[in-house]
Amino acid sequence: MKLTKLALAVVTALSVGSLSAQAGTLEDTKAQGFVKCGIDGGLPGFSEIVSGGEYRGIDVDGCRAVAAAVLGDASKVKFVSLNAKERLAALQSGEIDLLVRNTTWTQTRDTTLGLNFAGVNYYDGQGFMVRKDLGVKSALELDGASICLQTGTTTELNVADYFRANGMEYKIVSYDTNDQVVQSYEAGRCDILTSDASQLYGLRTKFKDPDAHIVLPEIISKEPLGPVVRQGDDQWFNIVKWSFFAMVAAEEAGITSKNVDELKATSTNPEVRRILGVEGTMGQNLGLDADFAYNIIKQVGNYGEVFERNIGINTPLKIERGLNALWTKGGLQYSPPFR
């Protein structure tokens, strides 16, 4: 039987709706005993497997924060490594229930794919990396260059916009994974490696001679990166959102993994007491235990701790807080009130 265009559109919409409106994620997570979390798995500082098979990174800690909130144990996460083309489909299909994989929040992704972005764990922008011996000092000198990048990202679209706006020619050399991009760039198959600036700093640590490469000063886009869930389950959306905000609010309030026990026992600050579940109904509002935020802070840390140990100035990436500083220190990180 042939379907009219209108009927086909209705069937498609219903199919997408059936994927997005999967309520009950909290109950499913409790029943299975772990959080199914999609990550990159090969991006230093954000999500990578280190010695002993341990996962580490700012995105990994985002997954662990949700596990601490929901299950009381930050270690109860099943990590699923996904490339850029796989990641959104894996979330839509239910293969994972949370994606924390350096994914840019865009209008199209937020409105047409059945997804909800639950915050921004890293404010980023796209940049360019070149070999120092090329003598290039600005992205405006890249006319005619060949560019290595990862497919299935906003990166390719940003390159097209930037080069078109500046009247420059270019050639794309694209790959499915970051490792393939790095190998191609190091082998000299392209002149430039482009991605989010944070990724460039992370990928540079994989090079045989990291100091032979520089990141150019131009940032050509806005790339707000953060956790993503399916639409249709507001409770799970709220849990993921407020798990992230708990880390930011903790840094704002001076609560760390080291002093959280003392503050829980002795603090008279109303905001601190609400965050840590000593008073108020913050956990109850989410369908969680009163100490959900305490578990996150104790086991994972506040946002500043997570940032500094994974990508901060004392790590191989040497990234300054910049836009990711608290709003009280000139940055954009800001939690709505725990009230």
C-alpha positions in Angstrom: 0.0 0.0 0.0 1.4 3.4 -1.0 1.3 6.2 1.6 0.6 9.8 0.7 3.2 12.3 1.6 1.0 13.6 4.4 0.4 10.1 5.8 4.1 9.3 5.6 4.9 12.5 7.5 2.4 11.5 10.2 3.9 8.0 10.5 7.4 9.4 10.7 6.4 11.9 13.4 4.7 9.2 15.4 7.8 7.0 15.1 10.1 9.8 16.4 7.6 10.5 19.2 7.7 6.8 20.3 11.4 7.1 20.6 11.5 10.3 22.5 8.6 9.7 24.9 10.1 6.9 26.9 9.2 7.9 30.5 10.4 5.9 33.5 14.1 6.2 33.0 14.7 6.6 36.7 12.9 3.3 37.5 14.7 1.5 34.7 18.1 2.8 35.9 17.4 1.6 39.5 16.2 -1.8 38.3 19.3 -2.3 36.1 21.6 -0.9 38.8 23.7 1.4 36.6 23.5 4.4 34.4 23.9 3.8 30.6 26.1 6.8 29.6 27.4 7.5 26.1 30.9 9.2 25.9 33.6 9.7 23.3 36.2 7.4 25.1 39.2 8.8 23.2 39.4 12.4 24.0 41.9 13.4 26.7 40.5 15.5 29.5 36.9 14.8 28.5 36.6 11.1 28.3 39.3 8.6 27.8 40.4 5.1 29.0 43.6 5.4 31.0 45.9 2.7 32.6 44.0 -0.1 34.1 40.9 0.4 32.0 39.7 3.3 34.1 37.6 6.0 32.4 38.6 9.6 33.2 37.5 13.1 32.1 35.1 15.9 32.7 32.4 14.1 30.7 33.0 10.9 32.5 32.5 12.7 35.8 29.2 14.1 34.4 28.0 10.5 34.0 29.3 9.6 37.5 27.5 12.5 39.0 24.2 11.2 37.8 25.0 7.7 39.1 25.8 9.2 42.5 22.6 11.1 42.5 20.3 8.3 41.4 22.1 5.2 42.9 24.2 6.7 45.6 27.3 5.3 44.0 29.3 7.2 41.3 31.0 4.0 40.1 27.7 2.4 38.9 28.0 3.5 35.3 28.1 1.5 32.0 30.2 3.6 29.6 29.4 3.3 25.9 32.1 4.8 23.6 30.4 6.3 20.5 31.7 8.2 17.5 30.1 11.5 16.4 27.8 9.8 13.9 26.5 7.2 16.3 26.0 9.3 19.4 22.6 10.9 18.8 21.0 7.8 17.3 22.2 5.7 20.3 20.4 8.1 22.6 17.2 8.2 20.5 17.0 4.4 20.3 17.5 3.8 24.0 20.9 2.2 23.7 22.0 4.8 26.3 19.9 7.0 28.6 22.4 9.9 28.9 24.9 11.3 26.5 27.8 13.3 27.9 30.1 13.4 24.9 31.3 17.0 24.0 28.1 17.5 22.0 27.2 21.0 20.9 23.7 22.4 21.9 22.1 23.7 18.7 18.6 24.8 17.7 18.2 21.9 15.3 19.3 19.3 17.8 17.2 20.8 20.5 14.0 20.9 18.4 13.9 18.2 15.7 15.7 15.2 17.1 13.6 14.4 20.2 16.4 15.5 22.5 16.9 17.8 25.5 20.1 19.5 26.5 20.4 19.5 30.3 23.0 22.3 30.7 26.5 23.4 29.5 29.4 21.6 31.2 31.9 23.4 28.9 31.6 26.6 27.0 33.8 26.1 23.9 34.4 27.4 20.4 35.9 25.9 17.2 39.5 26.6 16.4 42.4 25.6 14.1 45.7 23.8 14.8 48.7 23.9 12.5 52.3 22.8 12.6 54.6 25.6 13.8 56.9 25.1 10.8 54.1 26.3 8.5 54.7 29.8 9.8 50.9 30.5 9.9 49.9 33.0 12.6 46.2 33.5 11.8 43.2 31.5 10.4 42.9 34.2 7.7 46.1 32.9 6.2 44.5 29.5 5.5 43.3 30.1 1.9 43.6 26.9 -0.1 44.5 24.7 2.8 43.4 21.1 3.3 41.5 20.5 6.6 41.2 17.3 8.7 38.0 17.0 10.7 35.5 14.6 12.2 32.3 13.9 10.3 28.8 14.1 11.9 29.7 17.3 13.9 29.0 21.0 13.6 32.6 21.4 12.7 32.2 20.9 9.0 29.3 23.5 8.8 31.3 26.1 10.8 34.3 25.6 8.4 32.0 26.2 5.4 30.6 29.3 6.9 34.0 30.8 8.0 35.8 30.2 4.7 32.8 31.4 2.6 32.5 34.6 4.7 36.2 35.3 4.2 36.4 34.4 0.5 38.8 31.5 1.0 39.0 28.1 -0.7 39.7 24.9 1.2 39.6 21.1 0.9 38.0 18.8 3.5 39.6 15.5 4.6 37.1 13.8 6.9 37.1 10.8 9.1 34.7 9.1 11.5 36.8 9.1 14.7 39.2 11.5 16.5 42.0 8.9 16.3 41.7 8.8 12.5 41.7 12.6 12.3 44.9 12.8 14.5 46.7 10.1 12.5 45.8 11.7 9.2 47.0 15.1 10.4 50.2 13.7 11.9 50.9 11.8 8.6 50.7 15.1 6.7 47.5 14.3 4.7 46.2 17.8 5.6 47.5 21.2 6.6 45.1 21.9 9.4 43.2 20.1 12.2 40.0 21.8 13.2 37.6 21.0 16.1 36.4 22.5 19.3 39.4 24.3 20.9 39.1 22.0 23.9 39.5 19.0 21.7 42.5 20.5 19.9 44.3 20.8 23.3 43.3 17.3 24.2 44.2 15.8 20.9 47.6 17.6 20.8 48.6 15.6 23.9 48.5 12.4 21.7 51.1 13.8 19.2 54.7 12.5 19.2 55.8 16.1 19.6 53.0 18.2 21.0 55.1 21.4 21.1 55.5 21.3 17.3 51.9 22.4 16.9 50.0 25.6 17.8 46.3 26.5 18.1 45.6 29.7 16.2 44.0 32.6 18.0 40.7 32.7 16.1 37.6 31.1 17.6 35.0 30.9 14.8 31.9 29.6 16.6 30.0 29.1 19.8 30.1 25.5 21.0 28.1 25.0 24.2 28.8 21.4 25.2 26.7 19.5 27.7 24.7 16.4 28.8 21.8 15.3 26.6 18.7 13.2 27.3 15.7 12.1 25.3 12.6 14.2 25.3 9.5 12.7 26.9 10.8 12.0 30.4 10.8 15.3 32.4 11.8 13.6 35.6 15.0 12.2 34.1 15.7 15.5 32.4 15.4 17.3 35.7 17.6 14.8 37.5 20.4 15.1 34.9 20.1 18.9 34.9 20.2 19.3 38.6 23.0 16.8 39.0 25.1 19.2 37.0 23.8 22.3 38.8 24.6 20.6 42.1 28.3 20.7 41.2 28.2 24.3 40.1 26.2 25.4 43.1 28.6 23.6 45.4 31.5 25.5 44.0 29.6 28.7 44.4 28.9 27.9 48.0 32.4 26.8 48.8 31.5 23.1 49.2 34.2 20.6 48.2 34.7 16.9 48.4 37.0 17.5 51.3 34.8 19.7 53.4 31.4 18.4 52.5 31.0 16.2 55.6 32.0 19.0 58.0 29.6 21.5 56.3 26.8 19.0 56.3 27.2 18.6 60.1 27.9 22.2 61.1 26.9 24.7 58.5 24.1 27.2 59.3 24.0 28.6 55.8 20.5 28.0 54.4 21.7 27.5 50.8 24.4 25.0 51.9 21.9 23.1 54.1 19.4 22.9 51.2 22.1 21.7 48.7 23.3 19.0 51.1 19.8 17.8 52.0 19.9 18.8 55.6 16.7 20.8 55.1 14.2 21.4 52.4 12.8 19.1 49.7 15.4 19.3 46.9 15.9 15.6 46.6 12.2 14.8 47.0 11.4 17.3 44.2 13.4 15.1 41.9 12.2 11.7 43.2 15.6 11.2 44.8 17.0 10.8 48.3 17.6 14.0 50.3 21.4 13.6 50.0 21.6 13.2 46.2 23.8 16.4 45.9 25.9 15.4 48.9 26.7 12.1 47.2 27.7 13.9 44.0 30.0 16.3 45.8 31.5 13.7 48.1 32.2 11.2 45.4 32.8 13.3 42.3 33.5 16.8 43.5 32.2 20.3 42.7 32.5 21.8 39.2 35.8 23.5 40.0 37.3 20.3 41.3 36.1 18.3 38.2 37.5 21.0 35.9 40.9 21.4 37.5 41.7 17.7 37.8 40.7 16.8 34.2 41.5 19.8 32.0 42.8 22.6 34.2 46.0 24.5 34.1 48.0 21.8 36.0 47.0 19.0 33.6 48.6 18.3 30.2 45.8 20.3 28.6 46.6 23.4 30.6 43.2 25.0 30.0 42.3 28.1 32.0 38.8 28.5 33.3 37.9 31.4 31.0 34.2 31.3 30.1 33.9 28.3 32.4 34.7 30.3 35.5 31.9 31.0 37.9 29.7 34.0 37.1 31.2 35.6 40.2 34.6 35.4 38.6 33.8 36.7 35.1 32.7 33.4 33.6 29.4 31.9 32.5 28.9 29.0 34.9 25.9 29.7 37.0 23.4 27.5 38.9 19.8 28.4 39.5 19.0 28.6 43.2 18.5 25.5 45.3 15.3 26.8 46.7 
